[in-house]
């Protein structure tokens, strides 16, 4: 989120535009970005109100142009195309593009800002291991960076309905959320960036849709969105963490 708006994006095949909407889904603002939308997947903000676009969708695991676009806070009011800072990166454990099917762990749809760094959570494309996510860390500044692999987490199942599609950290930095199509996973009581070593609580959903984004509204409430697919979804949900 930013100010009173919820920022949203479309993924590959759509114009490079960031949309600011109200809670009813009405588009209030459109920001044209002077960059390609190769496969935009996720948004996050830092403590200063700058906005980051994760252009790191990598379904086939063959991209060599992974990048995060940084929009300065003052440019969120711009009426002309915005020039962004580019934070390029690569995974140190990938040496083939694409890798073999059993090593397709380099898709990504989830990240957030924490302590001057960006934390990325991969989406597994490996059969029977869809529940695995690797966590990487890169600096939140322009340049070409080698991502630092921090940790790995395996969700409660290995179906495609359990792969990681979004992530966020609460305003007070006490909770980390991982989203899958069938559940929200919350980590608490961790130290520093050892998120997966904290306590874990899972909030299963009553229905499975293509859930693609999670964002903390406050320390105890999250927003969740799903894509409109096959005649269902396209909604904004609010979930209170109890």
TORSE-328224 format. One line per 3 residues: their letters; for each residue y, x, z of C-alpha. Coordinates in steps of 0.25 Angstrom, whole numbers, plus 5000, padded with zeros to 4 digits. Each point is the difference from the previous one (the first is absolute). Layout:
N
A) Y X Z | ...
***
This chain:
242
XXX) 5000 5000 5000 | 5014 5004 4999 | 5012 4992 5006
XXX) 4997 4986 4999 | 4992 5001 4987 | 4986 5002 4997
XXX) 4998 5011 4989 | 4989 4998 4990 | 4995 5006 4988
XXX) 4990 4997 4988 | 4990 5011 4996 | 4996 5006 4987
XXX) 5004 4993 4987 | 5013 4994 5006 | 5015 5005 4999
XXX) 5005 5010 5010 | 5007 4990 5009 | 5000 4998 5016
XXX) 5002 4986 5004 | 5007 4996 5013 | 4995 4986 5004
XXX) 5003 4990 5011 | 4989 4994 5009 | 4998 4989 4990
XXX) 4997 5010 4989 | 5014 4998 4993 | 5004 5012 4993
XXX) 5014 5004 5005 | 5001 5014 4994 | 4994 5008 4989
XXX) 5001 5015 5000 | 4998 5007 4987 | 4993 5014 5002
XXX) 5002 5011 4990 | 4986 5004 5000 | 4987 4995 4994
XXX) 4990 4990 5007 | 4987 5008 4997 | 4993 4993 5011
XXX) 5010 4996 5012 | 4991 4995 5012 | 5008 5001 5013
XXX) 5013 5000 5006 | 5005 5007 5014 | 5013 5003 5007
XXX) 5004 5012 5009 | 5008 4999 5013 | 5013 5002 4992
XXX) 4998 4988 4991 | 4996 5007 4987 | 4989 4993 4992
XXX) 4988 5007 4994 | 4992 4995 4988 | 4985 5005 4999
XXX) 4997 5002 4985 | 4986 5005 5004 | 4991 4989 4995
XXX) 4988 5008 4994 | 4989 4990 4996 | 4993 5010 4991
XXX) 5003 5012 5009 | 5005 5008 4988 | 5015 5000 5003
XXX) 5007 5014 5001 | 5014 4994 5001 | 4999 4993 5014
XXX) 5014 4998 5006 | 5008 4993 5011 | 5014 4996 4996
XXX) 5011 5000 5011 | 5012 4991 4999 | 5011 5003 5009
XXX) 5005 4989 5010 | 5014 4999 4993 | 4993 4998 4987
XXX) 4994 4987 5004 | 5013 4994 4997 | 5001 5005 4986
XXX) 5002 4992 4988 | 4997 5010 4990 | 4986 5007 4998
XXX) 4997 5009 5011 | 4996 5015 4999 | 4990 5003 5011
XXX) 4995 5013 5006 | 4986 5004 4996 | 4989 5004 5010
XXX) 4989 5005 4991 | 4986 5003 5007 | 4986 5003 4997
XXX) 4987 4999 5008 | 4994 5014 5003 | 4986 4995 5000
XXX) 5000 4995 4986 | 4997 5010 4989 | 4996 4991 4989
XXX) 5007 4988 4993 | 4993 4991 5001 | 4989 5005 5010
XXX) 4986 4995 5000 | 4998 4986 5004 | 4995 5004 5014
XXX) 5013 5007 5002 | 5010 4990 4996 | 5008 5000 5013
XXX) 5014 5003 4994 | 5005 4986 4997 | 5011 4996 5010
XXX) 5008 4987 5004 | 5005 5003 5014 | 5010 5009 5007
XXX) 5011 5000 5010 | 5010 5009 5006 | 4998 5007 5014
XXX) 5007 5012 5006 | 5007 5005 4987 | 4987 4999 4992
XXX) 4993 4990 4991 | 4986 4996 5004 | 4991 4996 4988
XXX) 4987 4992 5002 | 4990 5000 4988 | 4992 4989 4994
XXX) 4986 5003 4997 | 4994 4997 4986 | 4986 5005 5004
XXX) 4989 4990 5000 | 4995 4996 5013 | 5011 5009 5007
XXX) 5012 4991 4997 | 5003 4999 5015 | 5004 5015 5001
XXX) 5014 5004 5000 | 5006 5014 5001 | 5013 5003 5006
XXX) 5009 5010 4995 | 5014 5005 5004 | 5012 5005 4991
XXX) 5014 5004 5003 | 5010 4988 4997 | 5009 5009 4991
XXX) 5001 5003 4986 | 4991 5011 4994 | 4986 5002 4996
XXX) 4990 5000 5012 | 4986 5002 5003 | 4995 4988 5009
XXX) 4995 5004 5013 | 4987 4993 5003 | 5000 4995 5015
XXX) 4989 4991 5002 | 4990 4989 4995 | 4997 4986 5005
XXX) 4989 4991 4996 | 5002 4985 5001 | 4990 4990 5005
XXX) 4993 4998 4986 | 4999 5007 4987 | 5003 4988 4990
XXX) 5012 5000 4991 | 5006 4990 5010 | 5001 5011 5010
XXX) 5007 5010 4993 | 5014 5004 5005 | 5012 4993 4992
XXX) 5012 5003 5009 | 5004 5006 5013 | 5012 5000 5009
XXX) 5005 5005 5014 | 5007 4992 5010 | 5015 5002 5003
XXX) 4997 5006 5014 | 4989 5009 4993 | 4989 4994 5010
XXX) 4992 4993 4990 | 4994 5003 4986 | 4995 4990 4991
XXX) 4990 5001 4988 | 4998 4988 4991 | 4988 4996 4992
XXX) 4997 4987 4993 | 4992 4995 5011 | 5006 5005 5013
XXX) 5012 5007 5007 | 4996 5013 5008 | 5010 5004 5011
XXX) 5000 5013 5007 | 5007 5003 5013 | 5000 5010 5012
XXX) 4999 5012 4990 | 5007 5013 5002 | 5009 5006 4990
XXX) 4994 4997 4986 | 4986 4999 5005 | 5000 4985 4996
XXX) 4985 4998 4998 | 4997 5006 5014 | 5007 4989 5007
XXX) 4995 4986 5004 | 4997 4991 4988 | 5000 4985 4999
XXX) 4996 4992 4988 | 5007 4987 4996 | 4990 4993 4990
XXX) 5006 4990 4990 | 4995 4986 4998 | 5001 5002 4985
XXX) 4999 5011 4990 | 5011 5002 4990 | 5006 5012 4993
XXX) 5008 5005 5012 | 5009 5011 4996 | 5011 5003 5010
XXX) 5002 5000 5015 | 5014 5002 5007 | 5004 4999 5015
XXX) 5010 4990 5002 | 5001 5005 5015 | 4991 5007 5009
XXX) 4991 4988 5002 | 5001 4993 4986 | 4996 5004 4986
XXX) 5003 4994 4986 | 4988 5000 4990 | 5001 4997 4986
XXX) 4989 4997 4989 | 5001 5000 4985 | 4999 4988 4992
XXX) 4986 5001 4993 | 4991 4990 4994 | 5008 4989 5005
XXX) 5001 5004 5015 | 5009 5008 5008 | 5014 5004 4997
XXX) 5004 4997 5015 | 5008 5007 5011 | 4992 4998 5014
XXX) 5005 5003 5014 | 4990 5005 5010 | 5002 5002 5015
XX) 4992 5011 5007 | 4994 4995 5013
***
